[in-house]
């Protein structure tokens, strides 16, 4: 996720501009890891909302679908 995408998501989730600036200022690279963002948001008292990007707890319907998905020969 790019910094710009992260900023938009945080604004959409009502994170204050001051807190967004504080989090983004800690990002060295152009791309940002969702888990890093959630860790920083949690430190500032927000709930984790990027979790869906990296959560291992995928529901059973998705697991069944993904395991039964046909792959093309060139995959």
CNS distance restraints for C-alpha pairs under 8 A (distance, minus, plus):
assign (resid   1 and name CA) (resid   5 and name CA) 6.23 0.50 0.50
assign (resid   1 and name CA) (resid   6 and name CA) 6.66 0.50 0.50
assign (resid   1 and name CA) (resid  31 and name CA) 5.35 0.50 0.50
assign (resid   1 and name CA) (resid  32 and name CA) 5.39 0.50 0.50
assign (resid   1 and name CA) (resid  33 and name CA) 6.61 0.50 0.50
assign (resid   1 and name CA) (resid  34 and name CA) 7.24 0.50 0.50
assign (resid   2 and name CA) (resid   6 and name CA) 6.28 0.50 0.50
assign (resid   2 and name CA) (resid  30 and name CA) 5.98 0.50 0.50
assign (resid   2 and name CA) (resid  31 and name CA) 4.33 0.50 0.50
assign (resid   2 and name CA) (resid  32 and name CA) 5.76 0.50 0.50
assign (resid   3 and name CA) (resid   7 and name CA) 6.11 0.50 0.50
assign (resid   3 and name CA) (resid  24 and name CA) 7.07 0.50 0.50
assign (resid   3 and name CA) (resid  30 and name CA) 6.20 0.50 0.50
assign (resid   3 and name CA) (resid  31 and name CA) 5.98 0.50 0.50
assign (resid   3 and name CA) (resid  32 and name CA) 6.09 0.50 0.50
assign (resid   4 and name CA) (resid   8 and name CA) 6.31 0.50 0.50
assign (resid   5 and name CA) (resid   9 and name CA) 6.22 0.50 0.50
assign (resid   6 and name CA) (resid  10 and name CA) 6.13 0.50 0.50
assign (resid   6 and name CA) (resid  32 and name CA) 7.53 0.50 0.50
assign (resid   7 and name CA) (resid  11 and name CA) 6.10 0.50 0.50
assign (resid   7 and name CA) (resid  20 and name CA) 6.72 0.50 0.50
assign (resid   7 and name CA) (resid  24 and name CA) 7.88 0.50 0.50
assign (resid   8 and name CA) (resid  12 and name CA) 6.08 0.50 0.50
assign (resid   9 and name CA) (resid  13 and name CA) 6.21 0.50 0.50
assign (resid  10 and name CA) (resid  14 and name CA) 6.34 0.50 0.50
assign (resid  10 and name CA) (resid  15 and name CA) 5.34 0.50 0.50
assign (resid  10 and name CA) (resid  20 and name CA) 6.96 0.50 0.50
assign (resid  11 and name CA) (resid  15 and name CA) 5.53 0.50 0.50
assign (resid  11 and name CA) (resid  16 and name CA) 7.24 0.50 0.50
assign (resid  11 and name CA) (resid  17 and name CA) 7.52 0.50 0.50
assign (resid  11 and name CA) (resid  20 and name CA) 7.93 0.50 0.50
assign (resid  15 and name CA) (resid  19 and name CA) 6.54 0.50 0.50
assign (resid  15 and name CA) (resid  20 and name CA) 6.53 0.50 0.50
assign (resid  15 and name CA) (resid  46 and name CA) 7.93 0.50 0.50
assign (resid  16 and name CA) (resid  20 and name CA) 6.22 0.50 0.50
assign (resid  17 and name CA) (resid  21 and name CA) 6.11 0.50 0.50
assign (resid  18 and name CA) (resid  22 and name CA) 6.30 0.50 0.50
assign (resid  19 and name CA) (resid  23 and name CA) 6.20 0.50 0.50
assign (resid  19 and name CA) (resid  44 and name CA) 7.63 0.50 0.50
assign (resid  20 and name CA) (resid  24 and name CA) 6.03 0.50 0.50
assign (resid  21 and name CA) (resid  25 and name CA) 5.88 0.50 0.50
assign (resid  22 and name CA) (resid  26 and name CA) 6.84 0.50 0.50
assign (resid  23 and name CA) (resid  27 and name CA) 7.10 0.50 0.50
assign (resid  23 and name CA) (resid  37 and name CA) 7.27 0.50 0.50
assign (resid  23 and name CA) (resid  40 and name CA) 6.41 0.50 0.50
assign (resid  23 and name CA) (resid  41 and name CA) 7.70 0.50 0.50
assign (resid  27 and name CA) (resid  32 and name CA) 6.77 0.50 0.50
assign (resid  32 and name CA) (resid  36 and name CA) 7.32 0.50 0.50
assign (resid  32 and name CA) (resid  37 and name CA) 7.44 0.50 0.50
assign (resid  33 and name CA) (resid  37 and name CA) 6.54 0.50 0.50
assign (resid  34 and name CA) (resid  38 and name CA) 6.27 0.50 0.50
assign (resid  34 and name CA) (resid  50 and name CA) 5.50 0.50 0.50
assign (resid  34 and name CA) (resid  51 and name CA) 7.10 0.50 0.50
assign (resid  34 and name CA) (resid  53 and name CA) 6.39 0.50 0.50
assign (resid  34 and name CA) (resid  54 and name CA) 7.12 0.50 0.50
assign (resid  35 and name CA) (resid  39 and name CA) 6.14 0.50 0.50
assign (resid  35 and name CA) (resid  50 and name CA) 6.95 0.50 0.50
assign (resid  35 and name CA) (resid  51 and name CA) 6.88 0.50 0.50
assign (resid  35 and name CA) (resid  54 and name CA) 6.93 0.50 0.50
assign (resid  36 and name CA) (resid  40 and name CA) 6.24 0.50 0.50
assign (resid  37 and name CA) (resid  41 and name CA) 6.06 0.50 0.50
assign (resid  37 and name CA) (resid  50 and name CA) 7.25 0.50 0.50
assign (resid  38 and name CA) (resid  42 and name CA) 6.01 0.50 0.50
assign (resid  38 and name CA) (resid  47 and name CA) 7.64 0.50 0.50
assign (resid  38 and name CA) (resid  48 and name CA) 4.89 0.50 0.50
assign (resid  38 and name CA) (resid  49 and name CA) 6.70 0.50 0.50
assign (resid  38 and name CA) (resid  50 and name CA) 6.04 0.50 0.50
assign (resid  38 and name CA) (resid  51 and name CA) 7.07 0.50 0.50
assign (resid  39 and name CA) (resid  43 and name CA) 6.37 0.50 0.50
assign (resid  39 and name CA) (resid  48 and name CA) 7.52 0.50 0.50
assign (resid  40 and name CA) (resid  44 and name CA) 6.55 0.50 0.50
assign (resid  41 and name CA) (resid  45 and name CA) 6.44 0.50 0.50
assign (resid  41 and name CA) (resid  46 and name CA) 5.13 0.50 0.50
assign (resid  41 and name CA) (resid  47 and name CA) 6.78 0.50 0.50
assign (resid  41 and name CA) (resid  48 and name CA) 6.65 0.50 0.50
assign (resid  42 and name CA) (resid  46 and name CA) 4.96 0.50 0.50
assign (resid  42 and name CA) (resid  47 and name CA) 5.83 0.50 0.50
assign (resid  42 and name CA) (resid  48 and name CA) 6.34 0.50 0.50
assign (resid  50 and name CA) (resid  54 and name CA) 7.75 0.50 0.50
assign (resid  51 and name CA) (resid  55 and name CA) 5.57 0.50 0.50
assign (resid  58 and name CA) (resid  62 and name CA) 6.60 0.50 0.50
assign (resid  58 and name CA) (resid  63 and name CA) 6.73 0.50 0.50
assign (resid  59 and name CA) (resid  63 and name CA) 6.50 0.50 0.50
assign (resid  60 and name CA) (resid  64 and name CA) 6.14 0.50 0.50
assign (resid  61 and name CA) (resid  65 and name CA) 6.20 0.50 0.50
assign (resid  62 and name CA) (resid  66 and name CA) 5.98 0.50 0.50
assign (resid  63 and name CA) (resid  67 and name CA) 6.10 0.50 0.50
assign (resid  64 and name CA) (resid  68 and name CA) 6.20 0.50 0.50
assign (resid  65 and name CA) (resid  69 and name CA) 6.02 0.50 0.50
assign (resid  71 and name CA) (resid  75 and name CA) 6.31 0.50 0.50
